[in-house]
Amino acid sequence: MAQVVLDLPEELTSALCGPGGDLSRTLFEKLAIEAYRENKLSTSQLRRLLGFETKYELDGFLKDNQVWLEYGEEDMARDRAVHHKLGI
């Protein structure tokens, strides 16, 4: 496990996570989100890293942080095929 220590002025700390916020958790989440955006982490890796039990918790977290899931034409075609197979 790696540990990073930062010395930040109090006004910067408040600006980054709000009054009474957990700066360590906020920065950890932002780092994890950025790694996910850069495709360095999969969705399941991100979920485990952030400690979410379900995919739905992660989806809500990503939505709250304006991170949208990749969903392209191939994904849609695959979903349509599954729906058709299931008679939906």
PDB file with one MODEL, atoms N, CA, C and O in Angstrom:
MODEL        1
ATOM      1  N   MET A   1       0.853  -1.171   0.000  1.00  0.00           N
ATOM      2  CA  MET A   1       0.000   0.000   0.000  1.00  0.00           C
ATOM      3  C   MET A   1       0.900   1.235   0.000  1.00  0.00           C
ATOM      4  O   MET A   1       1.912   1.285   0.699  1.00  0.00           O
ATOM      5  N   ALA A   2       0.515   2.218  -0.789  1.00  0.00           N
ATOM      6  CA  ALA A   2       1.268   3.467  -0.865  1.00  0.00           C
ATOM      7  C   ALA A   2       0.564   4.542  -0.055  1.00  0.00           C
ATOM      8  O   ALA A   2      -0.660   4.543   0.071  1.00  0.00           O
ATOM      9  N   GLN A   3       1.344   5.441   0.483  1.00  0.00           N
ATOM     10  CA  GLN A   3       0.786   6.561   1.236  1.00  0.00           C
ATOM     11  C   GLN A   3       1.373   7.844   0.675  1.00  0.00           C
ATOM     12  O   GLN A   3       2.570   7.925   0.397  1.00  0.00           O
ATOM     13  N   VAL A   4       0.518   8.847   0.513  1.00  0.00           N
ATOM     14  CA  VAL A   4       0.929  10.146   0.002  1.00  0.00           C
ATOM     15  C   VAL A   4       0.586  11.189   1.052  1.00  0.00           C
ATOM     16  O   VAL A   4      -0.518  11.192   1.596  1.00  0.00           O
ATOM     17  N   VAL A   5       1.532  12.072   1.336  1.00  0.00           N
ATOM     18  CA  VAL A   5       1.309  13.135   2.317  1.00  0.00           C
ATOM     19  C   VAL A   5       1.400  14.478   1.596  1.00  0.00           C
ATOM     20  O   VAL A   5       2.368  14.756   0.887  1.00  0.00           O
ATOM     21  N   LEU A   6       0.374  15.302   1.790  1.00  0.00           N
ATOM     22  CA  LEU A   6       0.337  16.634   1.188  1.00  0.00           C
ATOM     23  C   LEU A   6       0.177  17.682   2.280  1.00  0.00           C
ATOM     24  O   LEU A   6      -0.589  17.498   3.226  1.00  0.00           O
ATOM     25  N   ASP A   7       0.894  18.765   2.141  1.00  0.00           N
ATOM     26  CA  ASP A   7       0.717  19.917   3.024  1.00  0.00           C
ATOM     27  C   ASP A   7      -0.032  20.980   2.239  1.00  0.00           C
ATOM     28  O   ASP A   7       0.503  21.567   1.299  1.00  0.00           O
ATOM     29  N   LEU A   8      -1.286  21.222   2.635  1.00  0.00           N
ATOM     30  CA  LEU A   8      -2.128  22.181   1.936  1.00  0.00           C
ATOM     31  C   LEU A   8      -2.585  23.272   2.880  1.00  0.00           C
ATOM     32  O   LEU A   8      -2.868  23.007   4.048  1.00  0.00           O
ATOM     33  N   PRO A   9      -2.660  24.514   2.380  1.00  0.00           N
ATOM     34  CA  PRO A   9      -3.216  25.588   3.197  1.00  0.00           C
ATOM     35  C   PRO A   9      -4.682  25.308   3.513  1.00  0.00           C
ATOM     36  O   PRO A   9      -5.379  24.694   2.704  1.00  0.00           O
ATOM     37  N   GLU A  10      -5.157  25.745   4.669  1.00  0.00           N
ATOM     38  CA  GLU A  10      -6.522  25.478   5.117  1.00  0.00           C
ATOM     39  C   GLU A  10      -7.566  25.963   4.117  1.00  0.00           C
ATOM     40  O   GLU A  10      -8.563  25.275   3.898  1.00  0.00           O
ATOM     41  N   GLU A  11      -7.364  27.133   3.502  1.00  0.00           N
ATOM     42  CA  GLU A  11      -8.367  27.635   2.556  1.00  0.00           C
ATOM     43  C   GLU A  11      -8.466  26.731   1.328  1.00  0.00           C
ATOM     44  O   GLU A  11      -9.544  26.598   0.749  1.00  0.00           O
ATOM     45  N   LEU A  12      -7.374  26.118   0.928  1.00  0.00           N
ATOM     46  CA  LEU A  12      -7.405  25.193  -0.198  1.00  0.00           C
ATOM     47  C   LEU A  12      -8.112  23.897   0.203  1.00  0.00           C
ATOM     48  O   LEU A  12      -8.863  23.322  -0.585  1.00  0.00           O
ATOM     49  N   THR A  13      -7.869  23.449   1.418  1.00  0.00           N
ATOM     50  CA  THR A  13      -8.532  22.253   1.926  1.00  0.00           C
ATOM     51  C   THR A  13     -10.041  22.446   1.928  1.00  0.00           C
ATOM     52  O   THR A  13     -10.783  21.569   1.487  1.00  0.00           O
ATOM     53  N   SER A  14     -10.494  23.589   2.423  1.00  0.00           N
ATOM     54  CA  SER A  14     -11.935  23.880   2.449  1.00  0.00           C
ATOM     55  C   SER A  14     -12.511  23.980   1.044  1.00  0.00           C
ATOM     56  O   SER A  14     -13.628  23.528   0.792  1.00  0.00           O
ATOM     57  N   ALA A  15     -11.752  24.570   0.134  1.00  0.00           N
ATOM     58  CA  ALA A  15     -12.229  24.725  -1.239  1.00  0.00           C
ATOM     59  C   ALA A  15     -12.355  23.367  -1.939  1.00  0.00           C
ATOM     60  O   ALA A  15     -13.242  23.177  -2.770  1.00  0.00           O
ATOM     61  N   LEU A  16     -11.481  22.440  -1.608  1.00  0.00           N
ATOM     62  CA  LEU A  16     -11.491  21.135  -2.267  1.00  0.00           C
ATOM     63  C   LEU A  16     -12.598  20.218  -1.777  1.00  0.00           C
ATOM     64  O   LEU A  16     -13.162  19.462  -2.568  1.00  0.00           O
ATOM     65  N   CYS A  17     -12.919  20.266  -0.497  1.00  0.00           N
ATOM     66  CA  CYS A  17     -13.900  19.294   0.006  1.00  0.00           C
ATOM     67  C   CYS A  17     -15.011  19.925   0.833  1.00  0.00           C
ATOM     68  O   CYS A  17     -15.870  19.207   1.346  1.00  0.00           O
ATOM     69  N   GLY A  18     -15.017  21.227   0.975  1.00  0.00           N
ATOM     70  CA  GLY A  18     -16.068  21.875   1.748  1.00  0.00           C
ATOM     71  C   GLY A  18     -15.786  21.816   3.240  1.00  0.00           C
ATOM     72  O   GLY A  18     -15.000  20.989   3.701  1.00  0.00           O
ATOM     73  N   PRO A  19     -16.419  22.679   3.974  1.00  0.00           N
ATOM     74  CA  PRO A  19     -16.188  22.709   5.418  1.00  0.00           C
ATOM     75  C   PRO A  19     -16.608  21.394   6.074  1.00  0.00           C
ATOM     76  O   PRO A  19     -17.706  20.893   5.831  1.00  0.00           O
ATOM     77  N   GLY A  20     -15.748  20.856   6.884  1.00  0.00           N
ATOM     78  CA  GLY A  20     -16.043  19.623   7.598  1.00  0.00           C
ATOM     79  C   GLY A  20     -15.950  18.367   6.756  1.00  0.00           C
ATOM     80  O   GLY A  20     -16.239  17.271   7.236  1.00  0.00           O
ATOM     81  N   GLY A  21     -15.545  18.520   5.492  1.00  0.00           N
ATOM     82  CA  GLY A  21     -15.439  17.362   4.610  1.00  0.00           C
ATOM     83  C   GLY A  21     -14.189  16.545   4.898  1.00  0.00           C
ATOM     84  O   GLY A  21     -13.287  16.998   5.602  1.00  0.00           O
ATOM     85  N   ASP A  22     -14.145  15.362   4.358  1.00  0.00           N
ATOM     86  CA  ASP A  22     -13.009  14.462   4.524  1.00  0.00           C
ATOM     87  C   ASP A  22     -12.094  14.615   3.312  1.00  0.00           C
ATOM     88  O   ASP A  22     -12.345  14.032   2.257  1.00  0.00           O
ATOM     89  N   LEU A  23     -11.040  15.397   3.471  1.00  0.00           N
ATOM     90  CA  LEU A  23     -10.139  15.690   2.359  1.00  0.00           C
ATOM     91  C   LEU A  23      -9.504  14.420   1.798  1.00  0.00           C
ATOM     92  O   LEU A  23      -9.409  14.265   0.581  1.00  0.00           O
ATOM     93  N   SER A  24      -9.072  13.517   2.663  1.00  0.00           N
ATOM     94  CA  SER A  24      -8.438  12.284   2.189  1.00  0.00           C
ATOM     95  C   SER A  24      -9.392  11.496   1.291  1.00  0.00           C
ATOM     96  O   SER A  24      -8.999  11.044   0.216  1.00  0.00           O
ATOM     97  N   ARG A  25     -10.623  11.333   1.718  1.00  0.00           N
ATOM     98  CA  ARG A  25     -11.601  10.581   0.928  1.00  0.00           C
ATOM     99  C   ARG A  25     -11.925  11.300  -0.372  1.00  0.00           C
ATOM    100  O   ARG A  25     -12.025  10.673  -1.427  1.00  0.00           O
ATOM    101  N   THR A  26     -12.091  12.626  -0.297  1.00  0.00           N
ATOM    102  CA  THR A  26     -12.400  13.409  -1.493  1.00  0.00           C
ATOM    103  C   THR A  26     -11.307  13.262  -2.537  1.00  0.00           C
ATOM    104  O   THR A  26     -11.600  13.010  -3.706  1.00  0.00           O
ATOM    105  N   LEU A  27     -10.053  13.414  -2.136  1.00  0.00           N
ATOM    106  CA  LEU A  27      -8.940  13.296  -3.081  1.00  0.00           C
ATOM    107  C   LEU A  27      -8.814  11.866  -3.601  1.00  0.00           C
ATOM    108  O   LEU A  27      -8.515  11.655  -4.776  1.00  0.00           O
ATOM    109  N   PHE A  28      -9.040  10.890  -2.733  1.00  0.00           N
ATOM    110  CA  PHE A  28      -8.997   9.491  -3.136  1.00  0.00           C
ATOM    111  C   PHE A  28     -10.045   9.213  -4.212  1.00  0.00           C
ATOM    112  O   PHE A  28      -9.756   8.559  -5.214  1.00  0.00           O
ATOM    113  N   GLU A  29     -11.260   9.713  -4.001  1.00  0.00           N
ATOM    114  CA  GLU A  29     -12.329   9.524  -4.975  1.00  0.00           C
ATOM    115  C   GLU A  29     -12.005  10.197  -6.298  1.00  0.00           C
ATOM    116  O   GLU A  29     -12.237   9.617  -7.358  1.00  0.00           O
ATOM    117  N   LYS A  30     -11.473  11.412  -6.251  1.00  0.00           N
ATOM    118  CA  LYS A  30     -11.137  12.136  -7.481  1.00  0.00           C
ATOM    119  C   LYS A  30     -10.040  11.412  -8.254  1.00  0.00           C
ATOM    120  O   LYS A  30     -10.090  11.340  -9.481  1.00  0.00           O
ATOM    121  N   LEU A  31      -9.063  10.883  -7.551  1.00  0.00           N
ATOM    122  CA  LEU A  31      -7.990  10.116  -8.185  1.00  0.00           C
ATOM    123  C   LEU A  31      -8.550   8.853  -8.838  1.00  0.00           C
ATOM    124  O   LEU A  31      -8.182   8.516  -9.963  1.00  0.00           O
ATOM    125  N   ALA A  32      -9.430   8.163  -8.139  1.00  0.00           N
ATOM    126  CA  ALA A  32     -10.034   6.943  -8.663  1.00  0.00           C
ATOM    127  C   ALA A  32     -10.897   7.247  -9.887  1.00  0.00           C
ATOM    128  O   ALA A  32     -10.857   6.508 -10.871  1.00  0.00           O
ATOM    129  N   ILE A  33     -11.672   8.326  -9.834  1.00  0.00           N
ATOM    130  CA  ILE A  33     -12.509   8.722 -10.972  1.00  0.00           C
ATOM    131  C   ILE A  33     -11.643   9.007 -12.186  1.00  0.00           C
ATOM    132  O   ILE A  33     -11.961   8.576 -13.295  1.00  0.00           O
ATOM    133  N   GLU A  34     -10.560   9.724 -11.984  1.00  0.00           N
ATOM    134  CA  GLU A  34      -9.686  10.066 -13.107  1.00  0.00           C
ATOM    135  C   GLU A  34      -9.050   8.808 -13.705  1.00  0.00           C
ATOM    136  O   GLU A  34      -8.933   8.693 -14.925  1.00  0.00           O
ATOM    137  N   ALA A  35      -8.641   7.872 -12.857  1.00  0.00           N
ATOM    138  CA  ALA A  35      -8.078   6.612 -13.350  1.00  0.00           C
ATOM    139  C   ALA A  35      -9.133   5.854 -14.161  1.00  0.00           C
ATOM    140  O   ALA A  35      -8.808   5.244 -15.179  1.00  0.00           O
ATOM    141  N   TYR A  36     -10.380   5.888 -13.722  1.00  0.00           N
ATOM    142  CA  TYR A  36     -11.472   5.244 -14.448  1.00  0.00           C
ATOM    143  C   TYR A  36     -11.690   5.922 -15.799  1.00  0.00           C
ATOM    144  O   TYR A  36     -11.846   5.244 -16.815  1.00  0.00           O
ATOM    145  N   ARG A  37     -11.701   7.244 -15.817  1.00  0.00           N
ATOM    146  CA  ARG A  37     -11.889   7.985 -17.071  1.00  0.00           C
ATOM    147  C   ARG A  37     -10.788   7.675 -18.078  1.00  0.00           C
ATOM    148  O   ARG A  37     -11.025   7.652 -19.285  1.00  0.00           O
ATOM    149  N   GLU A  38      -9.584   7.437 -17.570  1.00  0.00           N
ATOM    150  CA  GLU A  38      -8.441   7.133 -18.436  1.00  0.00           C
ATOM    151  C   GLU A  38      -8.342   5.642 -18.755  1.00  0.00           C
ATOM    152  O   GLU A  38      -7.342   5.188 -19.310  1.00  0.00           O
ATOM    153  N   ASN A  39      -9.376   4.885 -18.407  1.00  0.00           N
ATOM    154  CA  ASN A  39      -9.434   3.438 -18.639  1.00  0.00           C
ATOM    155  C   ASN A  39      -8.308   2.668 -17.957  1.00  0.00           C
ATOM    156  O   ASN A  39      -7.887   1.617 -18.440  1.00  0.00           O
ATOM    157  N   LYS A  40      -7.828   3.184 -16.850  1.00  0.00           N
ATOM    158  CA  LYS A  40      -6.817   2.485 -16.056  1.00  0.00           C
ATOM    159  C   LYS A  40      -7.468   1.532 -15.063  1.00  0.00           C
ATOM    160  O   LYS A  40      -6.827   0.607 -14.564  1.00  0.00           O
ATOM    161  N   LEU A  41      -8.751   1.767 -14.782  1.00  0.00           N
ATOM    162  CA  LEU A  41      -9.533   0.913 -13.884  1.00  0.00           C
ATOM    163  C   LEU A  41     -10.804   0.485 -14.597  1.00  0.00           C
ATOM    164  O   LEU A  41     -11.417   1.273 -15.316  1.00  0.00           O
ATOM    165  N   SER A  42     -11.192  -0.754 -14.397  1.00  0.00           N
ATOM    166  CA  SER A  42     -12.479  -1.215 -14.914  1.00  0.00           C
ATOM    167  C   SER A  42     -13.574  -0.772 -13.944  1.00  0.00           C
ATOM    168  O   SER A  42     -13.290  -0.287 -12.849  1.00  0.00           O
ATOM    169  N   THR A  43     -14.811  -0.944 -14.355  1.00  0.00           N
ATOM    170  CA  THR A  43     -15.930  -0.596 -13.487  1.00  0.00           C
ATOM    171  C   THR A  43     -15.895  -1.420 -12.203  1.00  0.00           C
ATOM    172  O   THR A  43     -16.112  -0.886 -11.116  1.00  0.00           O
ATOM    173  N   SER A  44     -15.624  -2.715 -12.325  1.00  0.00           N
ATOM    174  CA  SER A  44     -15.596  -3.562 -11.125  1.00  0.00           C
ATOM    175  C   SER A  44     -14.415  -3.216 -10.224  1.00  0.00           C
ATOM    176  O   SER A  44     -14.540  -3.269  -9.000  1.00  0.00           O
ATOM    177  N   GLN A  45     -13.275  -2.863 -10.806  1.00  0.00           N
ATOM    178  CA  GLN A  45     -12.131  -2.440  -9.993  1.00  0.00           C
ATOM    179  C   GLN A  45     -12.455  -1.149  -9.239  1.00  0.00           C
ATOM    180  O   GLN A  45     -12.137  -1.013  -8.058  1.00  0.00           O
ATOM    181  N   LEU A  46     -13.089  -0.211  -9.932  1.00  0.00           N
ATOM    182  CA  LEU A  46     -13.461   1.053  -9.297  1.00  0.00           C
ATOM    183  C   LEU A  46     -14.444   0.813  -8.156  1.00  0.00           C
ATOM    184  O   LEU A  46     -14.316   1.401  -7.082  1.00  0.00           O
ATOM    185  N   ARG A  47     -15.426  -0.055  -8.396  1.00  0.00           N
ATOM    186  CA  ARG A  47     -16.418  -0.363  -7.360  1.00  0.00           C
ATOM    187  C   ARG A  47     -15.745  -0.923  -6.113  1.00  0.00           C
ATOM    188  O   ARG A  47     -16.041  -0.489  -5.000  1.00  0.00           O
ATOM    189  N   ARG A  48     -14.841  -1.882  -6.294  1.00  0.00           N
ATOM    190  CA  ARG A  48     -14.146  -2.483  -5.143  1.00  0.00           C
ATOM    191  C   ARG A  48     -13.236  -1.466  -4.460  1.00  0.00           C
ATOM    192  O   ARG A  48     -13.185  -1.400  -3.232  1.00  0.00           O
ATOM    193  N   LEU A  49     -12.516  -0.672  -5.258  1.00  0.00           N
ATOM    194  CA  LEU A  49     -11.597   0.318  -4.700  1.00  0.00           C
ATOM    195  C   LEU A  49     -12.325   1.321  -3.811  1.00  0.00           C
ATOM    196  O   LEU A  49     -11.829   1.696  -2.748  1.00  0.00           O
ATOM    197  N   LEU A  50     -13.502   1.750  -4.251  1.00  0.00           N
ATOM    198  CA  LEU A  50     -14.256   2.749  -3.501  1.00  0.00           C
ATOM    199  C   LEU A  50     -15.120   2.132  -2.398  1.00  0.00           C
ATOM    200  O   LEU A  50     -15.714   2.850  -1.593  1.00  0.00           O
ATOM    201  N   GLY A  51     -15.184   0.806  -2.366  1.00  0.00           N
ATOM    202  CA  GLY A  51     -15.903   0.134  -1.290  1.00  0.00           C
ATOM    203  C   GLY A  51     -17.404   0.054  -1.469  1.00  0.00           C
ATOM    204  O   GLY A  51     -18.137  -0.073  -0.488  1.00  0.00           O
ATOM    205  N   PHE A  52     -17.877   0.126  -2.710  1.00  0.00           N
ATOM    206  CA  PHE A  52     -19.313   0.000  -2.960  1.00  0.00           C
ATOM    207  C   PHE A  52     -19.676  -1.475  -3.073  1.00  0.00           C
ATOM    208  O   PHE A  52     -18.961  -2.254  -3.704  1.00  0.00           O
ATOM    209  N   GLU A  53     -20.780  -1.845  -2.462  1.00  0.00           N
ATOM    210  CA  GLU A  53     -21.233  -3.235  -2.478  1.00  0.00           C
ATOM    211  C   GLU A  53     -21.861  -3.622  -3.811  1.00  0.00           C
ATOM    212  O   GLU A  53     -21.703  -4.749  -4.278  1.00  0.00           O
ATOM    213  N   THR A  54     -22.574  -2.676  -4.419  1.00  0.00           N
ATOM    214  CA  THR A  54     -23.306  -3.006  -5.638  1.00  0.00           C
ATOM    215  C   THR A  54     -22.933  -2.083  -6.789  1.00  0.00           C
ATOM    216  O   THR A  54     -22.386  -0.997  -6.596  1.00  0.00           O
ATOM    217  N   LYS A  55     -23.244  -2.548  -7.982  1.00  0.00           N
ATOM    218  CA  LYS A  55     -23.031  -1.750  -9.189  1.00  0.00           C
ATOM    219  C   LYS A  55     -23.914  -0.498  -9.150  1.00  0.00           C
ATOM    220  O   LYS A  55     -23.529   0.557  -9.655  1.00  0.00           O
ATOM    221  N   TYR A  56     -25.098  -0.624  -8.547  1.00  0.00           N
ATOM    222  CA  TYR A  56     -26.028   0.505  -8.484  1.00  0.00           C
ATOM    223  C   TYR A  56     -25.488   1.637  -7.620  1.00  0.00           C
ATOM    224  O   TYR A  56     -25.690   2.811  -7.932  1.00  0.00           O
ATOM    225  N   GLU A  57     -24.804   1.288  -6.538  1.00  0.00           N
ATOM    226  CA  GLU A  57     -24.173   2.313  -5.706  1.00  0.00           C
ATOM    227  C   GLU A  57     -23.116   3.061  -6.512  1.00  0.00           C
ATOM    228  O   GLU A  57     -23.021   4.287  -6.453  1.00  0.00           O
ATOM    229  N   LEU A  58     -22.321   2.294  -7.271  1.00  0.00           N
ATOM    230  CA  LEU A  58     -21.282   2.914  -8.095  1.00  0.00           C
ATOM    231  C   LEU A  58     -21.903   3.787  -9.173  1.00  0.00           C
ATOM    232  O   LEU A  58     -21.429   4.895  -9.423  1.00  0.00           O
ATOM    233  N   ASP A  59     -22.967   3.295  -9.819  1.00  0.00           N
ATOM    234  CA  ASP A  59     -23.638   4.090 -10.851  1.00  0.00           C
ATOM    235  C   ASP A  59     -24.113   5.426 -10.296  1.00  0.00           C
ATOM    236  O   ASP A  59     -23.952   6.460 -10.946  1.00  0.00           O
ATOM    237  N   GLY A  60     -24.697   5.413  -9.097  1.00  0.00           N
ATOM    238  CA  GLY A  60     -25.141   6.653  -8.460  1.00  0.00           C
ATOM    239  C   GLY A  60     -23.983   7.582  -8.159  1.00  0.00           C
ATOM    240  O   GLY A  60     -24.077   8.791  -8.372  1.00  0.00           O
ATOM    241  N   PHE A  61     -22.886   7.019  -7.661  1.00  0.00           N
ATOM    242  CA  PHE A  61     -21.689   7.806  -7.368  1.00  0.00           C
ATOM    243  C   PHE A  61     -21.145   8.454  -8.643  1.00  0.00           C
ATOM    244  O   PHE A  61     -20.817   9.640  -8.654  1.00  0.00           O
ATOM    245  N   LEU A  62     -21.054   7.666  -9.711  1.00  0.00           N
ATOM    246  CA  LEU A  62     -20.542   8.204 -10.978  1.00  0.00           C
ATOM    247  C   LEU A  62     -21.460   9.299 -11.509  1.00  0.00           C
ATOM    248  O   LEU A  62     -20.987  10.325 -11.999  1.00  0.00           O
ATOM    249  N   LYS A  63     -22.757   9.087 -11.414  1.00  0.00           N
ATOM    250  CA  LYS A  63     -23.713  10.101 -11.868  1.00  0.00           C
ATOM    251  C   LYS A  63     -23.561  11.383 -11.052  1.00  0.00           C
ATOM    252  O   LYS A  63     -23.567  12.479 -11.611  1.00  0.00           O
ATOM    253  N   ASP A  64     -23.427  11.249  -9.741  1.00  0.00           N
ATOM    254  CA  ASP A  64     -23.245  12.412  -8.867  1.00  0.00           C
ATOM    255  C   ASP A  64     -21.986  13.195  -9.225  1.00  0.00           C
ATOM    256  O   ASP A  64     -21.912  14.406  -9.018  1.00  0.00           O
ATOM    257  N   ASN A  65     -20.996  12.482  -9.768  1.00  0.00           N
ATOM    258  CA  ASN A  65     -19.724  13.113 -10.137  1.00  0.00           C
ATOM    259  C   ASN A  65     -19.622  13.382 -11.632  1.00  0.00           C
ATOM    260  O   ASN A  65     -18.541  13.658 -12.153  1.00  0.00           O
ATOM    261  N   GLN A  66     -20.766  13.299 -12.317  1.00  0.00           N
ATOM    262  CA  GLN A  66     -20.881  13.585 -13.743  1.00  0.00           C
ATOM    263  C   GLN A  66     -19.897  12.765 -14.581  1.00  0.00           C
ATOM    264  O   GLN A  66     -19.252  13.278 -15.495  1.00  0.00           O
ATOM    265  N   VAL A  67     -19.805  11.490 -14.245  1.00  0.00           N
ATOM    266  CA  VAL A  67     -19.015  10.544 -15.026  1.00  0.00           C
ATOM    267  C   VAL A  67     -20.016   9.599 -15.670  1.00  0.00           C
ATOM    268  O   VAL A  67     -20.748   8.888 -14.981  1.00  0.00           O
ATOM    269  N   TRP A  68     -20.042   9.599 -16.983  1.00  0.00           N
ATOM    270  CA  TRP A  68     -21.037   8.819 -17.697  1.00  0.00           C
ATOM    271  C   TRP A  68     -20.416   7.525 -18.199  1.00  0.00           C
ATOM    272  O   TRP A  68     -19.277   7.502 -18.665  1.00  0.00           O
ATOM    273  N   LEU A  69     -21.184   6.453 -18.094  1.00  0.00           N
ATOM    274  CA  LEU A  69     -20.719   5.155 -18.550  1.00  0.00           C
ATOM    275  C   LEU A  69     -20.601   5.143 -20.068  1.00  0.00           C
ATOM    276  O   LEU A  69     -21.401   5.763 -20.769  1.00  0.00           O
ATOM    277  N   GLU A  70     -19.605   4.438 -20.559  1.00  0.00           N
ATOM    278  CA  GLU A  70     -19.438   4.280 -21.991  1.00  0.00           C
ATOM    279  C   GLU A  70     -20.523   3.337 -22.493  1.00  0.00           C
ATOM    280  O   GLU A  70     -20.639   2.209 -22.014  1.00  0.00           O
ATOM    281  N   TYR A  71     -21.303   3.787 -23.439  1.00  0.00           N
ATOM    282  CA  TYR A  71     -22.360   2.965 -24.011  1.00  0.00           C
ATOM    283  C   TYR A  71     -22.481   3.320 -25.481  1.00  0.00           C
ATOM    284  O   TYR A  71     -23.052   4.350 -25.840  1.00  0.00           O
ATOM    285  N   GLY A  72     -21.941   2.465 -26.319  1.00  0.00           N
ATOM    286  CA  GLY A  72     -21.899   2.756 -27.746  1.00  0.00           C
ATOM    287  C   GLY A  72     -22.883   1.917 -28.537  1.00  0.00           C
ATOM    288  O   GLY A  72     -23.730   1.220 -27.979  1.00  0.00           O
ATOM    289  N   GLU A  73     -22.750   2.003 -29.860  1.00  0.00           N
ATOM    290  CA  GLU A  73     -23.644   1.283 -30.754  1.00  0.00           C
ATOM    291  C   GLU A  73     -23.534  -0.235 -30.577  1.00  0.00           C
ATOM    292  O   GLU A  73     -24.535  -0.946 -30.652  1.00  0.00           O
ATOM    293  N   GLU A  74     -22.318  -0.722 -30.344  1.00  0.00           N
ATOM    294  CA  GLU A  74     -22.135  -2.160 -30.132  1.00  0.00           C
ATOM    295  C   GLU A  74     -22.869  -2.620 -28.871  1.00  0.00           C
ATOM    296  O   GLU A  74     -23.482  -3.687 -28.856  1.00  0.00           O
ATOM    297  N   ASP A  75     -22.799  -1.806 -27.817  1.00  0.00           N
ATOM    298  CA  ASP A  75     -23.505  -2.137 -26.583  1.00  0.00           C
ATOM    299  C   ASP A  75     -25.006  -2.192 -26.830  1.00  0.00           C
ATOM    300  O   ASP A  75     -25.690  -3.100 -26.357  1.00  0.00           O
ATOM    301  N   MET A  76     -25.513  -1.215 -27.575  1.00  0.00           N
ATOM    302  CA  MET A  76     -26.940  -1.169 -27.862  1.00  0.00           C
ATOM    303  C   MET A  76     -27.363  -2.382 -28.694  1.00  0.00           C
ATOM    304  O   MET A  76     -28.400  -2.988 -28.426  1.00  0.00           O
ATOM    305  N   ALA A  77     -26.569  -2.731 -29.693  1.00  0.00           N
ATOM    306  CA  ALA A  77     -26.894  -3.886 -30.531  1.00  0.00           C
ATOM    307  C   ALA A  77     -26.908  -5.170 -29.700  1.00  0.00           C
ATOM    308  O   ALA A  77     -27.776  -6.022 -29.885  1.00  0.00           O
ATOM    309  N   ARG A  78     -25.962  -5.302 -28.800  1.00  0.00           N
ATOM    310  CA  ARG A  78     -25.901  -6.484 -27.928  1.00  0.00           C
ATOM    311  C   ARG A  78     -27.130  -6.534 -27.016  1.00  0.00           C
ATOM    312  O   ARG A  78     -27.734  -7.593 -26.840  1.00  0.00           O
ATOM    313  N   ASP A  79     -27.497  -5.384 -26.439  1.00  0.00           N
ATOM    314  CA  ASP A  79     -28.686  -5.337 -25.577  1.00  0.00           C
ATOM    315  C   ASP A  79     -29.957  -5.655 -26.351  1.00  0.00           C
ATOM    316  O   ASP A  79     -30.836  -6.354 -25.848  1.00  0.00           O
ATOM    317  N   ARG A  80     -30.056  -5.143 -27.574  1.00  0.00           N
ATOM    318  CA  ARG A  80     -31.232  -5.433 -28.403  1.00  0.00           C
ATOM    319  C   ARG A  80     -31.328  -6.925 -28.701  1.00  0.00           C
ATOM    320  O   ARG A  80     -32.412  -7.507 -28.651  1.00  0.00           O
ATOM    321  N   ALA A  81     -30.186  -7.541 -29.010  1.00  0.00           N
ATOM    322  CA  ALA A  81     -30.183  -8.986 -29.295  1.00  0.00           C
ATOM    323  C   ALA A  81     -30.631  -9.781 -28.088  1.00  0.00           C
ATOM    324  O   ALA A  81     -31.389 -10.741 -28.225  1.00  0.00           O
ATOM    325  N   VAL A  82     -30.176  -9.398 -26.910  1.00  0.00           N
ATOM    326  CA  VAL A  82     -30.573 -10.091 -25.689  1.00  0.00           C
ATOM    327  C   VAL A  82     -32.060  -9.898 -25.443  1.00  0.00           C
ATOM    328  O   VAL A  82     -32.758 -10.852 -25.100  1.00  0.00           O
ATOM    329  N   HIS A  83     -32.553  -8.674 -25.615  1.00  0.00           N
ATOM    330  CA  HIS A  83     -33.989  -8.403 -25.426  1.00  0.00           C
ATOM    331  C   HIS A  83     -34.822  -9.216 -26.401  1.00  0.00           C
ATOM    332  O   HIS A  83     -35.849  -9.786 -26.032  1.00  0.00           O
ATOM    333  N   HIS A  84     -34.371  -9.267 -27.654  1.00  0.00           N
ATOM    334  CA  HIS A  84     -35.093 -10.028 -28.663  1.00  0.00           C
ATOM    335  C   HIS A  84     -35.126 -11.514 -28.293  1.00  0.00           C
ATOM    336  O   HIS A  84     -36.158 -12.174 -28.414  1.00  0.00           O
ATOM    337  N   LYS A  85     -33.994 -12.018 -27.846  1.00  0.00           N
ATOM    338  CA  LYS A  85     -33.898 -13.430 -27.446  1.00  0.00           C
ATOM    339  C   LYS A  85     -34.822 -13.738 -26.262  1.00  0.00           C
ATOM    340  O   LYS A  85     -35.393 -14.825 -26.177  1.00  0.00           O
ATOM    341  N   LEU A  86     -34.959 -12.773 -25.356  1.00  0.00           N
ATOM    342  CA  LEU A  86     -35.810 -12.952 -24.173  1.00  0.00           C
ATOM    343  C   LEU A  86     -37.285 -12.635 -24.468  1.00  0.00           C
ATOM    344  O   LEU A  86     -38.156 -12.857 -23.628  1.00  0.00           O
ATOM    345  N   GLY A  87     -37.549 -12.115 -25.668  1.00  0.00           N
ATOM    346  CA  GLY A  87     -38.924 -11.778 -26.040  1.00  0.00           C
ATOM    347  C   GLY A  87     -39.411 -10.480 -25.433  1.00  0.00           C
ATOM    348  O   GLY A  87     -40.610 -10.281 -25.240  1.00  0.00           O
ATOM    349  N   ILE A  88     -38.472  -9.600 -25.135  1.00  0.00           N
ATOM    350  CA  ILE A  88     -38.836  -8.309 -24.515  1.00  0.00           C
ATOM    351  C   ILE A  88     -39.026  -7.260 -25.602  1.00  0.00           C
ATOM    352  O   ILE A  88     -39.335  -6.107 -25.300  1.00  0.00           O
TER     353      ILE A  88
ENDMDL
END
